[in-house]
Amino acid sequence: MLRVMEERCKDCSVITPITCMEQCETWKVKKELHETTQMLSRRNHWFILLNALKNRRRLTMLDILRKRPLSTEDLQRKLHDSKYFHSQKTIQQYLKPLVNAGLVRKIDERFGLTLYGQKVFEAVKWHNFEGQLPVNSGGNEERILRNLLEGAKTRDELFHSVLTNSLSRILKRLLKLNLIHSDSPSDRIFYFRTKRPTHMDHISPTQKKICASIPQAGISTRALSKLIGINLRRTYKYLRNLRGKKLVFRREVPHEFQLTEKGRKIAKFLEEIAEIE
């Protein structure tokens, strides 16, 4: 877009630079794109952006302003229709983080969405984001959600993705918000086959079936029960007998966390807005 605009500007002849700045829409868009590029290059921009979006009132303001720029007074009237009753001074305070994040800009006495703000709000609407994240969290919850998009991770693996030692509190908040979940303690006990040949022991056909069904990577009792079609209580009983015969052994696997369906939607939203340029 910038390259196309530069080509247009080469063939343009204005009387004074002031005329260009005040009347040329191309110049205004170029200026906005340059400012957005500088803002996106800031190290902490992503967290400023997220903290601006984690508020339903601000999301409502973006929805209102995407249609056309409004003065604070007009915005106040529109917010009344959405059941938000604030003074104009309070509204200006709510707008500040949106301006700092490059989503909104002030044009004379009116506020309107920037091109960047329009792109971000499209992602907000597409993913039905409603600010379901802890406010002023430093971005650690967001880092974990994006990290878990790759697949389930242990606590040790997640520890390297955050910039704080408060991993337990962060995971607790995400669990409470139903954005992640972890296996129950029983599902972390995996059973493995020993190297001892099964034909050397007198075992029943069902026990042979269980031994044959245990993969090399191991399996939890619940998963094994579903695989062989035997209820959980009987599966435990057979595994106890097989452990006594030294044909299987059990081992506790590391605690893993993974995204819920709700968490996956938010993680995909975070990925999308991080890639907007």
Secondary structure, DSSP 8 states (H G I E B T S, - for coil): -HHHHHHHHHT---S-HHHHHHH-HHHHHHHHHHHHHHHHTSTTHHHHHHHHHS-HHHHHHHHHHTTS-EEHHHHHHHHHHTT----HHHHHHHHHHHHHTTSEEEETTEEEE-HHHHHHHHHHHHTT----S-TT-TTHHHHHHHHHTTS-EEHHHHHTT-SSS-HHHHHHHHHHTTSEEE--GGGGEEEEE-SS-GGGS---HHHHHHHHHS-TT-EEHHHHHHHHT--HHHHHHHHHHHHHTTSEEEEE---EEEE-HHHHHHHHHHHHHHH--
